[in-house]
Amino acid sequence: MLSGAGISKRKELELFGRERMQDGQEERRRSSSSSSCFVKPSRFAMEEPTAHLYVANCGPAVGIPISVIRDAFSMFGRVTSVLQPAGDSSGSRVYVSYVNVSDAIAARQAWNGRPCDLLQGRVMLIQHAVPQQQQPPVEAQVPVFTLTKDIGIPGLSLYTDFISPEDEQELLTAVDAEQWTTLAKRRVQHYGYEFLYKTRNVDKNQKLGVLPLSVEPVLSKVALLSEMTHAKEPSLPLDQLTVNEYPRGVGLSPHIDTHSAFEGSIISLSLAGPCIMEFRKYKKKTVTPVDEISHVPDLQEMSHQEDGVNDQEVANLRQLNMEMERKALFLPQRSLLIMSEEARYAWHHYIPHHKLDDINGQIVSRGPRRVSFTFRKVRSGPCTCIFPEQCDSQQPHLSTLCPSNDDNNSSESSSKTVPSLVKPFNSVTPEIEKTYVHKVYDAIAPHFSATRFAKWPKVALFLNSLEAGSVIADAGCGNGKYLGLNPKCLFVGCDISPPLVEICTQQGHEALVADALHLPYRTGFCDAAISIAVLHHLSNEGRRVRAIEELLRVVHKKGKVLITVWAVEQEDKNLLSKWTPLTCKYMDEWVDDVGTKFKRNLSTSSLGSIKEGSNEDLKELTLEKDLVEQQEYFVPWHLPYHRAEVGGASAAAVASGLAKKDDTKRAVVYNRYYHCFVQGELERLVSGVPGARIIDQFYDKSNWCVVIERL
């Protein structure tokens, strides 16, 4: 029988099973109030060691009980408590307290930003927590409703057990037989009209066809509901369908479906697993960006996923709660959710990026995947709803906002004046980069670091020009030679090579392992960013553009980014003859993992001005045309026999064919992949990134360089 009634408490226990309750749940309840006496330092504060550690990406929500965390951290000294932050429903953050400060320092030095074998290989972000006695509670956990009549949001309806398990399986089988499109964290299918994530709209002139026959029984059943037959705004016929497959732990960032795109109700059918959906209504008469809600990113996923209201900026949360209203609804498997009127037009809806959901004290595990069928009706004219504050038809400037970047590899909204900076991106790393960049630098890290100590004057000039207190991200920091160069600024570094990051941390720098294409920093977090000799290790243009987009994303409006890359136009003309050019056939096989024919990235434009050297100098740098057109190279690295690492990783590399021995030079030789940039190529890539403005470009020490400002 179709009804809006939710499931009872007893029914919940039967459905979920007591075996899903976490063994640390009781300790979590006992500790929640006392954990509020710690706060995480602000990003601008100089961190002083304490006996207390804030540990992110670790806790019951990621499958690690409190007791296991205590045992692991006890290897460094006596642990007095392991607590979870008050008001944090994510379950993936804890405070670890020691008797001695030295033990906390040792634990942080050993595990911050590195895989921990004792804790399932998790890569944790660890910082010293600041004791703050008598800190008042920040917020109560958002209550989770099971009945829409209790939640009090007009226009919201939930039908449990809307279809049978047999019908559910038929629908899943039907969509799994079709082709999925892979986004950053999930897979999608579109029917009727394609939903365009960059504009959060549809192209009404590009109809894909009718909805599939497999959903006809669902559509027929929906058409009989009172919300459809007595709707103030017509929702039938439904002509657009998006099917989303969410892996366990993946959610949806807060957003309102674009008013001008769809009319009537938004209808969502949840299959294969349950979840919590949170609804947020901002009290201010504006659309509040997601960036106002800070969070600690999950370092394991590197996806900038917005994870609700956390304790990273405790001092601001109380004010934030006054600005918005939050309510949550549990969506059981096979339930149908209808968002109409106020629920559809005025409330942001959001699915937390959790593997476990807390249903008012009961921990419910999400399944391996959740598949949602979202039905909509494409609007034929402008929206005239009674919620103009959120309506892009009535306030055209809202169309420039990026309400949610879930499908653009970021959960955080961009600046109001900047279009979406991040596009859907296939994050699979090509084999040529895994083999001839990642593996090579891991093997040669100590020797590489020993040769990388001189600071380029142009880079130093850029860093020293920044204001005191600036936060600077070094993406691809290597051995960290630029970290801390300006003592008046705060540096954060990351690199894809764990051995190089280890060298950075041994020198006392803040660095962690991360991919330049998925930087682990919040949107607008930094004042400036640098990428020194990194982009030329990326093997196709799409990945290079993505890296530029990420650098621009992490700096705030008016923030600056410096990028340098190797040039084809080398000052030493003999160098190119010592490198191994890669043929098109080789590049087809190794670089392009999606079947597209390889094309060289030749320049179609030239730099507007050259700051270093004269025109005559550039003429002397110009190579023969056949050499200039070759941009893909293997560049050798000679690791001398007397180096200690020759007997370890290099011996294995020689055995596997990754490296070879050169007895003449008494060295193990590795090949590193490089894409050398031609004049104007870097400028062309940057010019294609929305929100980027080039404020300087120059040639320096065989490198093409640009300075960008985020608009």
N, C-alpha and C positions, 0 to 999 in steps of 0.2 A: 504494500500500500504506500502511495506517495504521500509523504507528510514532511513537515519541517521539523519534526521532533528529533532531538539528538539522542545519543546513546546514554544509558544510565551508568552510574559508577560501577555497578556490578557487571554490566555488560562490558565496560571498558576492561575490567580485570580479566574477563573471559577472553576477550579479543587479544589482549596484549600478552597476558601470561605473567605470573609473578617472577618467572625465571629471567625476565628482561630487566628487573629492578637491579640497579647497580649496587655492588657490595659496599661502596663508599658513600651511599646516599645519606645514611644517618650521620656520618661524620661531616658531610657537607652541610647538613642542616645545623649541626652544633657549631660549626665554625663560621657560618656566614656572618653573624653579627660581630664576632671578634676580629674578623679580617679587615673591617673598615678602619682599623687603626694604622694601616699602611696606605701610602699613596705612591704611585709611580712618579718619578721626577719629570718635570716638564722637559720638552725637547731642548730648551735653551739653557737649562740649569747645568752647571758643572757637577758631574756626578761624584759624590763622596762615598767611599766604601762603607757599608753597614753590614750587620750580621743577618740582614734580611734580603731575600732575592725575590724579584718579580719574574716569574717564568711563564712565557707565552708558548702556545702550541704544545701543551702538556696538560693532561687532566682526564677525567672520566669520559668526556665527550669524544676523545680520540682513542678510547679503549685502554687507558692506563689508570688503574685504581689509585686512590690516595696512598694506600699501604705500599704499593710498589714504588711510587714516587719517593716516599719516605726512605725506603730501603736503599734505593739507588743513591740518593743524595747523602745518605749516612756514611758513604765510603770516604767522604772528605772530613767528617767530624760529627759531633753529636747534633742531631736535628731536634729542635724543641717543638716545632709544629709545622704542619703542611696545611694551609688554609686556602679556600677559594674566595675570590673577591666578592664582597657583599653586592647583591643586586646583579651579579653576572650570571645569566642563565646559559651561557655558552658551554660551560664546563671544560674549557680548554685553556684555562689560566689558573695559576696557583701562586701563593706566597710560601716560600720555604725559609724558615728561620733557624739559625744556628746559635750556639752558645758563643762561639768565637767569630770575630770579623774575618780573621785569616782563613777560616774554613769556607766562608761564603766567597771570599776572593778566589780561592783555589777552585771551587766548583764553577764559578763563572768563567774563569780562564780556561778550564778544561772543556766546557760544553757549550758556551755561547756561540751560536751560529754553526755548530758542527754536529754531525750525526752522533747519537748516543746509543751504543749497542745495548745498554741496560734498560733503555726505554724505547724499545722497538725501532731503533734507528731514527727517532724523531730529531729534527733540527730545531732547536729551541732558541728563542730570543730571551736572554737573561740580563736583567739589570738590577742594580741595588735598589731596594725599596726604602722609602723614607718613613721612619716611624712618625706617626702623628696621633698621639693619644687623644681620646675623646672626640674623634672625628664623627660627626653625626651621620646617620645612614643617608646614602645618596638617593636611593629610590627603591621602591618595592618591586618585586618581579611582576611583570605584566600578567594579570590573571588571564587564564585561557578558558574561553567559553566553549561549550559543546552545543548550545542552542542559539540560533540567531535571534530569537525573541528576547534572550537575556543580554545580548551584547549591546543592544540599543543603537544600532546604526540603520537609519531608514534606507530601504531599498536592498537590504542584504538578506538572502534566503539560502538555506542549506538543506538539501535532500540527501539523507543517508541511504545507503544500499539502493541507489538509483537504478542500477542494473545488476543482473545476476553474475555470479562468478563465471558462468559459462559464456555469457555475453562479453564479459571483460576479456576473457582469453581469446575470443574470436577477434575482438578489436585489436588486441596486442599482436596477434598473429598476422593480421592484415597489414598493420603499419610496419612490422618488422620485415615483411616481404617487399616493401618499397624502399627506395633509396633515401638514406638520411644525409642531411647536410651537417657537417661537423663545425661547431663554433668553438670558442675558447674552452668552455667547460661542459658543454652539453651538445646534444644532437637535436636537429629540428626537421620538420617537414611542413610545407605550406601547400594549401589547397585553396582554390577559388582566386585568391590574390596573394602574392608574396608580401609578407610583412618585412619592410625595409628597416633594419635596425639602426642605420645611420640617421635616418630622418624620423624614425618611429611612426611611420605612415605607410600607405600603400600607393602604388601607381594605378589609378583607376583605368588607365588606358591599356594596362597589361594584364588582362584577365587570363588566368591559367586554365580555366574550365570550371566544371561543376564539382561539387564536393563528392567524395568517393561513396560508392554504394554501401560500403561497410558501415557508414555512420547513419544511414537512413532510418534504422530503428530508433536510434537515439534522438534524431531530429523530430521524428513523429511523436515521440513521448514528450519531448520538450514543448512542442506546439500545443499540448493539452494543458500545460500548467497555467495556473491563474495569473502568474506574473507575465505570461505571454498574452493570454486572452483578454486581460483587463489592463494592459500596459498603457500608461499615459503617453509614452513615446514608442512607436512601433519598432519591434526588433526582428520581425519576420518579413521575408525569408532570410535566414542566416546564410550568408554567401562567402564567408571567409573562415578558414580553419587553420590554426597553427598547432601542430603536435610537438610537444617538448619532451625530451627524455632527460631527466635530472639524475645523474649518478648520486650515490649516497654521499651526503655532505655538501652538495651543491644546492644553492637556493636562488633567490630572485631579489634584486635590489629594489628599494622603495620607488614606486612610480605610479602615475595615473595614465591610463591609456589615452592617447592623444584624442582630444575632443573632436577635432576636424576630420579624423580618420574614420570613426565608427559612431553609429547612432544606436540608441536603445541599450539593451542589456549586454554585458559581457558574461559569457557562460563558460564555466570551466569544469570539466569532468576529470577527477583524480583516479588514476588506475595504477596498479602494481604496488602501491605503498601509500602510507599516510604522511601528513606533514602539519605543521602549524603555519597559519597565515596571519600576519600581524597587519593591522590597519592603523594608519597615522593621519591625524588631521591637525594641521598647523593653525595656531590661533591667529598668527599675523595674516594680514591681507595680501600675502605674497606667496609664491612657491618657494619653499625653503630648500636650498640645495642639500643633497646628501652629505656634502663635504663638511657641513656644520656638525656632523656627528662623528667624533673621532673613534678610532679603534686600533687595536694592535693586530697587524696582519698575521695570517697563518703562514709561517715561513715554509712549511712543507708544500703548500700549494702555490705560493708566489702569485696570487691572483688578485690582490687588492680587494678581496671580498669584504663588503660592508657587513659587519656582524652585530648590528643592533647598537644600543647605547651602552658603552662599556665604561671602564674606570680610568681610561688614559688621561682624561682631563676632568678629574673629579670636581674641581672647583666650578666648572661650567655646567655640569649636568643638572643641578637644581634649577638653574635659570632655564635650561633647555626644556625641562619637563613642564615648566610653566608655559612654554611656547607651543607645546603640541600635546595632543591627546593620543594615547596609545591603547589599543584593544587587540586581543588575539582570539582566533577561532581555530579549533581543531578540525581538520579536514580528513575524515576517515577514508580508507581505500574504498573505491566505487561510489564516492559521494559526488553530488553535483552542486556547485556553487553558482549563484546568480547575483551579479552586482548591477543594480539599477539605480537610477536617480542619484540621490546624494552619495550612496556607496560607490557608484561608478564614477561620478564626476568630481567629487570633493575629497575623497579619502585615498591616500596613497596605500597601495597594498604591497606586501613584502613577505618573502619566505626566508627565514634565517638560514644561514649556511651552516647547518648543524648535521651531525650524524645521529644525534640523540635529541629528542624533544622532551621537555619537562612539562607534563600536563598536570599542573597544580600538585606537584610532589611525586607524580609517577613518571619514571623515566621510560620513554617509548623509543625503541630503536627503529629508525627508518630502514626500509628494505634496500636491496642492492640497487634498485632504481625506482623512480617515480615517473610515470608518463601522464602528462596532462593533455587533454583535448580542449582547446580554447576556441569557442565559436563566437563570431561577431557578424554584424551587418555593416557593410561599407556605406559610409554616409555619402549622399548625393549632393548636398549643399552645405553651407556654413552651419556651425552649431549655434543655437540660440538659447542655451541652457541658462538656468538661474544661478550659475556659479561662475561669474565672469572672471574671478580672481585666478582660476585655474584653466580658463578657456583660451586656447590659441586662436580661435576664430574671432573672439571679442577683444583679445589683447595680442595682436600679431607678434609682438616682441617675444612672446613665450615660445614661439616656434623655433627660436635660436637656442633654446635651452637643450641640454642633454639630460633628460630626467633620470635616465638609468643607463648604465653602460655594461650591464651584465654580459651582453653579447659582444661587447667591444673590449673584453679582457679587463675591465675595470668596473668596480661597483660604485664608483664615486662620480658625481656630476662635475662637469667642467665649469669654468667661469661663465657667468651669464652672457658675456660678450664674445665667447669663443664657441664655435661649433664643436661637435664631438671630435676629440683629438685621437681617439683610439678606434680602430676598425676591427671587424671580425678577423681573426687571424689563426691560421693553422700553425700550432706551436711545435710541430714535429721537427726535431733538429736533423738536418741532412747528414748522411753518414760521413761525407767528406769533412764536415766540421767536427763531428765526434772523434774521428780518427786523426785528422791532420791538424787539429787545433786543440781540442780538449785533452786528448791523450798525450799529445806531444808536450804541452805546457805542464801537465801534471808530472811528466817524467823529467823535464829539464828545470823545474822550478828553482831549486837552490842555485844552480849555475846561472840561470837567467837573472835571478835577483842579484847575484854578485856582480853582474855587468850593468845593472840598471840603477845608477845612483845619481847621475847628472840630471839636473832639472833644466828643461828647456826655458830659455828666457821669456819667450812669448807666453808660455803657460804660467810661469811665475808672475809675470806682469798682470795677467788676467786675475789670478787669485788674490794678489796683493791689492788690487783695485777695489775689491769688495768691501762693503761696510763691516765694521766690527760687529760681531754677534751673528753674522750670516751663517746659515746652514748650507753646506756644500756637499753634493753627492758626487762621488767619483765612480762612475759606472765602468767597470773594467779596470779596477785600481791596480792590478798586478801585484807587485811587492809593496805597494803603498808609498812610493817615493814622493807623491804629492800630498798625501794625507798629513795634515798638520803643517803644511808649508806656511800658511798665514796663521800665526798663533792667536790672532784675535777672532778667528772663526771656528765653527764646529764642523768637523768633517765626518761623513759617513761613507764608507766604501763597500763595494761588492765586486766579486769576480766569479767567473764560472769554474775556476781552478781551486779546489780545496787546499792543495799545498801552498799556493800563493797567498790565500787568505790566512793560512796558518802562520806564514811569515809576517803578515801584517799584524796579526794579534800578538805575536811574540814581541813586536816592537811597541805594543801598547795602543795600537790604532783600533778604532771601531770599524770592523769589517765582517762581512758574512758572505756565504756562498749564494750566488743568485745569477740568473740569466739576464743579460742586458735587454732582452726582449720582453721580460716580465719583471720589472724592477719592484722590489719589495717596499716601496714607499708610497704614502698616501698622495693623492693628487694635490698639488700646490704646497707640499710639505717643505720644499727647499727654496732657498733664495737663489741658488745657482747650481749648475751641474757641469761636469766635464766628462768628455769621452775622448781619451787620448790613445790613438793607435788601436782602435777596437773594431770600427765598422768594416775595415778591409779584411777581417777574418770571417765575415758573413758572406755566404756563398750565392745569394741571389738578391735581386733588387728589392723584392718585397720584404725580406728580413732586414735589409739596411734601412728602409723607410720606417719599418716598425720600431727599430732601435731609436731613430730620431724622434718618433712620436712619443716614445716612453720618456726620453730625456726632457722633452717639452712638457709632458704631463706632470712630472713630479715637481716642477718649479711653479711658483705662483705667478700671477699677472705681473708683467714687467720683469720677471726673473730672466736671467741670462744663462746661455748654454754655450760652451766652447767645444768644438769637435775638430779633431785632426785625423787625417788619413794619409797613408802612403800614396805618393804620386807616381804615375808612370814616368813623368818627367824628372828622373833622378839627377841630382847634381853630379854624381859619379856615373858617367855613361857606361862604364864597364860592368857595373853591378848587374844589369839586366842579362848580360851574356853569361853570368854565373848562376842565374836562376833557371829553373826548368819550366818552360811554358807548357800550359795544359791545353790539349787539343779540344775541339768542340765535341768530338766523340767521347772523350773522357768526361767532359763536363755533363753531357747528356746522361751518362751512366751514374755519376756520383752526386751531382748537385741537385738536379731537378727530380724530386721524388714524387711529382704528380703528373709526369709524362709530357710536360710542355717542352718544346724544343729550346735549347739554350741559345740566347742571343747576347752578344757582347753589349756592354753598357757604354756606348760611345757618346761623347759629348755632343749636344745639339745647341749649346750656348757657351759663351765665354764669360769669364769673370769681368765684372764692371771695373774693378780697380785692383792693382797689385801693390801691396804695401811694402813688400820686400824685393829689392832688386829693380833693375831697369828693363826696358823692352829688349835691349841688346842681350841682357843676361838671359831672358826667357828664350830668345832665339837660339842661344847656345845650348839651352837645355832641351830643345826640341829634337826628338829622335827621328830616325827614318820611319816612313809611314807604316811599313809592315810591323815594326816593333811597337809603335804607338798603339796600333789596333789590338795587339795582344795585351790583355789585362789580367789574365789568370795565371798565377805562378805557384810553383813550389819553391820556397826559399829555405835553403839548408841552415841547420843549426848544428854546430860542431861541439860535441861534449867531450872534452879531453879525457884520455884514458886515466889520468891521475885523479880525476874527480871521484869521490866516494860513491856517488850514485850510479857509477858505471857498473858496479857489481850487483846492483839490485834491480830497479825497474828497467834500466837500460839493457841488462842482460836478457830479461824477458822480452823486451821490445825487439831486440835483434833476433831472438828465437822465433818470434811471431811474424817477423817481416816488417814491423813498423819502422825499424831503424836498421842501419847497416854499419859495418865496421870499415873504417878507412885507415889501414895501417900506415899509409904514406904520411897522413897528417896526424896519426896516432889519436884518433877521435872516433866516437860513435856519432853518426850523422843522422839527424832527423829532418824530415821535410815538413815545413809549415805551410798551410794554405794561405794565399793572399790574393785579394782582388785589388789591384792597383788602380787608383782613380785617375781619370784624365781631366784636363783642365775644364772647369765648368760643371763637371758631373755632380760633385757634392752640392754645389749651389742649386742645381736643377732638382735634386732630391728634396732638399730643404724647402724649396719654393712650392713644392706640391703638398706640403703638410699644412693643414688648416691651423690658423692661429700662430704661425711662425713668421717672424720678420728678420731678415738678415741685416745686421747693423755693421758687420765688418767681414771681410774675406781677404785672405792673403796666402802667399806661398812662403814656407819657412822650413829650411833644412830638409828638403825633398818631401815635404808634406803640403797638402792642400788643407786649409784651415778656414772655418767660419765661426763667427759669433752670432748667436741667435737671441732674439728677445721674444718672450711669449706675450702675445697681445691680450 
